[in-house]
Structures are given as structure tokens and as C-alpha cells.
Amino acid sequence: MENKELARQILQVVGPGTNVRQATHCMTRLRLVLEHQDVDRESLKKLPGVMGVNQSGPELQIILGPGKAAQVTDAFNALLAAPEEAMTPAPEKKATEQPGKSSFPQGEVGDGKALHEAIRAKNATPAKLFLKRISSIFVPLIPGFIGCGLLTGILNIVRRLDPALAQNVAFQILGLAGNTVFWGMDLFVGWNAAREFGGSPVLGGALGALISHPGLSGIVLNGQALTPGRGGVVAVLIVAALGAQLEKKLHQRVPEALDLFLTPFLVLGIMAFATLYVFQPLGGFIAEGIGFAATEAVARGGALTGFLLGGTFLPLVMLGVHQGLTPIHAQLIAQYGYTILLPILAMAGGGQVGAAAAVYLKTKDPDVKRVVASALPVGLMGVGEPLIYGVTLPLGRPFIGACIGGALGGAVQAACQVGAGALGISGLPLAPSTTQVTAYLAGLAISYAGGFVATWVLGFTDPVQSKE
């Protein structure tokens, strides 16, 4: 289905347009904030191109896949901007309709739907919503992380094959381009953090630039020269969030005639001293602690640490805790040039692929085979939501098999000390940006095999049995 037509049909289900307060997207999902959330989710799931529908706090998330999510969101917002479309009411349900009676809905295969809804409701806690807000700061940066990470990874592979190419001007230009998002990360994070916490994005970006400004090396505080970039994204998050809170307080107290001039002046002036005297050292202490803890855990624990991390990542995803890992990955990349955690955690997706393949070969239900066949290709590319919510979680035991596969693959990644210089991707696309491509692919293959064998041994209740 064309993206415009899919957007139109989604609007017909969730509309009228006045019911849509906000329509945004991440890498794989159209995210809608609705005035009234009582919409026909089963009708949404049946639309061609829709891989699943989730509720996360105030957001209705429609899983569409990478690339398609952005295009459908653009088309959806274009429809909202057209008055005649925005007022289009949702179609009335026919009396004969029985939503949720498809042959393979989440509610009829194991306890997947009930478990998923319960987990989503549990995730709507202040702490987890805060983690979601932190994660939202980094989501817009993911295309840059992917592009720069892949470009740098491919150049590193080429350099190993022919070191002389490193002197080529084109190679050097591409190398510079591959480093840009990491060079400007503090500015981007500061901009997004200020916006997320209700401040002016440019002031957040300016505070991020202050932390990484090369001129800091010429300033001495308390007998020590300042270090540009110390504290990384941790310091930037703290400073941008507090700067946004200060800005909002000043807006309430500064006379309107002076607000435009005085508020940004005071924010930058006050936060500059607070940043350099307090928050950059604090952020540096936290960031260095995170880096030390992550690297030491993998270095000392080796395969055991990787086994535990890879095996528990899918449950962490279900609990919403994984959202707090994004700034940790970003900090590790800024500090070391790569994150040693991402290759380990990416193995959970490999376990999903293996588990789903076992389901495909073992099931006799043609609808289950159809769902697996449509979800496997994107699973190989590192997009795991269709496999989690459409296959392994509803069936129950295959989800455990996927965790076992992820644990085995994670053990290999940790034992080989594989790092990744990109964020936002996993599966096969992550390979070029890793520090050891062969070891990463070997661990991924083991996660596939582990998930397959574990699921084959554990088995599952085939949905076709309930129809006979």
C-alpha cells in the first residue's frame, strides 16, 4: 500500500483529525498522542504495512518498520494539515464486526497480549517515564549515529585491507564525515535535552557547546586546567535540563518587556559558572564511573557477563528499562570510540530470529507461518518488535528460547571484547561498525542457532491445535 493511502486509513481509524494531538515517529514507529485513546486497534493491526500496535503511556505506537515510519508520519501530518481531511470522522463499526477474531491475534496465542498490556501499564511509572524522556533526546540522533558509525566502520575495514588508502584525500574526507555526529554530540544532545525539558533548544545547544569548547583548555580553576568535553553527554544532560528549568522560572519572573533580552542572558551567565564549577566535574565523575564499570564488567566477567546481559536484555525491553541505556552507549562511544555493550545486547535480536525460524518450521498453522515469514526479514536487519509482539511473546516458550539464544551470542561478544561505533542498529547491519567483524558475525550466528535449538527443544502450543 502506498504510504499516503496507509496514512489515510490510519487517520480514518484514529480520527477525526481533532482527536490527534501529536504525530511523531522514531526509527520504526508512528507515535500518536490522542485526545481520546479508545480506538479500534484490531482494525489498525489488519492494515497492510502495519506490523503491530502498542500503547506506551500516552502514546499509541503503530509499528511500521524503518524508513516507512518516517514516510507514513509525513503523509499523516500532511493529512492533518488539510482541513477537509482533519475533520474526516472515523468509520462506524458494523454490527457484524468482531474485532480481535483473526486467526493469529496476540490475544489468542498464549498470554502475549495480556502480558504486553500489563507490562505497558506497569511501565507508566514516573521513573520509567523519565527514562523514556531521556531516550527521546537521543532518538532524533539515531540516523546520524547510524550513518557515521557505518561509514567509519566500512572505512576501518578498507584501511585494514589497504593501509595506503588512508592517505587518499577522498578517504580522509569520508573519515571526517564519519566523525561529525560524535564531534558535535554535545551540541545535539544539549539542543534536544533543552527542548524535551521545556527550554529553548538553542540555549541547551549553547551549554553543550560550552562543555566541549576547545577554549576551556586555557582556563584554570582551582589550580587545574579545564578539559574540553569532560563529562560528555552526562554533563550535557544535567546542564541542559537544569538550564531549561531556570529559563522557565525566569520567564515567570522577568517583566515581559525585558524577557526576550534578559532571560537568555541570565540563563547563559548563571549556567556557565554552575556548569564549569559544579556540573562538568560532577558529570565527568559519573561518566568516568559508567565507562569504568561497563568495561571492567565485560573485561573481568568475560563470557559470563555477556551471557547474563544478552540473556536478560529482552526482559529489560519488556520492562522499559532499556531506554536508559541509550545515553550510556553514547557516553561510551564519546569516551572510547565504541560501546562494548551494544554488540552483546544486539544478540537478543539474533535469538529472536532463531526462535522464530524454529516456530516457522514446527508450526502447522498457516497464519503463524505468514506472520513469521513477514517478520523474519526485518528481524535479520535488527528490527525486533514484529518478532517479539507478533511471534515469540504470544507463544510464550519461544520467548524463553530467544533469551537463551541471546545469552549464548552475548557470551561470544563479551569473550571477544567486540565493540560497536554506531547506535540505533543491530543484527546484520551492525557488523561493519564493530571492532571485530568476524567475531561479531560468529556470535550472531551462535545466537541464531541457540535461539533455534532452544525453541525447538522447549516447544510451544501450536495455535492450530485450538482450531481443531
C-alpha positions, 0 to 999 in steps of 0.5 A: 500500500502506498504510504499516503493511502496507509496514512489515510486509513490510519487517520480514518481509524484514529480520527477525526483529525481533532482527536490527534494531538501529536504525530511523531515517529522514531526509527520504526514507529508512528507515535500518536498522542490522542485526545481520546485513546479508545480506538479500534486497534484490531482494525489498525493491526489488519492494515497492510504495512502495519506490523503491530500496535502498542500503547506506551503511556500516552502514546499509541505506537503503530509499528511500521518498520524503518524508513516507512515510519518516517514516510507514513508520519509525513503523509499523516501530518500532511493529512492533518494539515488539510482541513477537509481531511482533519475533520474526516470522522472515523468509520462506524463499526458494523454490527457484524464486526468482531474485532480481535477474531483473526486467526493469529491475534496476540490475544489468542496465542498464549498470554502475549497480549495480556502480558504486553498490556500489563507490562505497558501499564506497569511501565507508566511509572514516573521513573520509567517515564523519565527514562523514556524522556531521556531516550527521546533526546537521543532518538532524533540522533539515531540516523546520524549515529547510524550513518557515521558509525557505518561509514567509519566502520566500512572505512576501518575495514578498507584501511585494514585491507589497504593501509595506503588508502588512508592517505587518499584525500577522498578517504580522509574526507569520508573519515571526517564525515564519519566523525561529525555526529560524535564531534558535535554530540554535545551540541545535539544532545544539549539542543534536544535535552533543552527542548524535551525539558521545556527550554529553548533548544538553542540555549541547551545547544549553547551549554553543550557547546560550552562543555566541549569548547576547545577554549576551556583548555586555557582556563584554570580553576582551582589550580587545574586546567579545564578539559574540553568535553569532560563529562560528555553527554552526562554533563550535557544532560544535567546542564541542559535540563537544569538550564531549561528549568531556570529559563522557565522560572525566569520567564515567570519572573522577568517583566515581559518587556525585558524577557526576550533580552534578559532571560537568555542572558541570565540563563547563559551567565548563571549556567556557565559558572554552575556548569564549569564549577559544579556540573562538568566535574560532577558529570565527568565523575559519573561518566568516568564511573559508567565507562569504568564499570561497563568495561571492567564488567565485560573485561573481568566477567568475560563470557559470563557477563555477556551471557547474563546481559544478552540473556536478560536484555529482552526482559529489560525491553519488556520492562522499559528499562532499556531506554536508559541505556541509550545515553550510556552507549553514547557516553561510551562511544564519546569516551572510547570510540565504541560501546562494548555493550551494544554488540552483546545486547544486539544478540537478543535480536539474533535469538529472536530470529532463531526462535522464530525460524524454529516456530516457522518450521514446527508450526502447522498453522498457516497464519503463524507461518505468514506472520513469521515469514513477514517478520523474519526479514526485518528481524535479520536487519535488527528490527525486533518488535514484529518478532517479539509482539507478533511471534515469540511473546504470544507463544510464550516458550519461544520467548524463553528460547530467544533469551537463551539464544541471546545469552549464548551470542552475548557470551561470544561478544563479551569473550571477544571484547567486540565493540560497536561505533554506531547506535540505533542498529543491530543484527546484520547491519551492525557488523561493519561498525564493530571492532571485530567483524568476524567475531561479531558475525560468529556470535550472531550466528551462535545466537541464531542457532541457540535461539533455534535449538532452544525453541525447538527443544522447549516447544510451544502450543501450536495455535492450530491445535485450538482450531481443531 
